Amino acid sequence: MTIKKISTILNWIGGLSAIWLFAYPKFYGLSVLVNILIPIIGILFALKHQGKVGIDYRKWNNTPIPKIDSAILFPSFALILRALIDIKIIGFTNIFIYALIISIPLISILFYGTKEYLVGKKIFAGFFWGILFLFTFGCGTAILTNTLLDQSKPEFYKAKIINKKIENGKTIAYRIDFEPWGPITENDLMRVSKTEFERLNVNDSIELELKSGFLKTQWTRKK
């Protein structure tokens, strides 16, 4: 099988796995694992075929080389979006540290394998790519790993809803505000699904489950 065909397959798998996790997250843990593995496989594929696979438009011997950008970016965005939708993190310091530990080696291997963004004016594009990878793949993987591998004993708290709001932007978000609870000393907020938003009313109580986190970062989700 040619490099181009394998690149195309990886891109399709990356896109489909991203749709699976973001839009239809059945078999949740498996869908997260697949979306973590596909970008890593794409990066290792670029390393194996150094200079013959890219993430930007480029030519090899006057022939456009295949790109694997979709295999890396689509799952990465699915990871961070799923993490932000499902999980509320309390304190991002550890998450950011682990995101750096995860991202820096992988993005270095990617740039070495593709021979892109290492010299000249493209260094700035490479810096952008690195930051994007850090905040999508790195943070998404760290947040979901912190949650899915957490075996700590949960603590339960109740909080009263004090406000509901629909946030209109590029996408519609449904937000509830509630009173201080547990380690949170100020009014707090959470974005929920449309169904939950319509079901909940101001002055209703919600139950929150607080756990310590596999990466020692507290997290919660509404019960």
Secondary structure as UniProt FT lines:
FT   HELIX           3..23
FT   HELIX           28..48
FT   TURN            49..52
FT   STRAND          59..60
FT   TURN            61..62
FT   STRAND          63..64
FT   HELIX           69..86
FT   STRAND          88..90
FT   HELIX           93..114
FT   TURN            120..121
FT   HELIX           122..133
FT   HELIX           134..138
FT   HELIX           139..148
FT   STRAND          155..168
FT   STRAND          172..178
FT   TURN            182..183
FT   STRAND          188..192
FT   HELIX           194..199
FT   TURN            202..203
FT   STRAND          205..211
FT   TURN            214..215
FT   STRAND          218..222
//
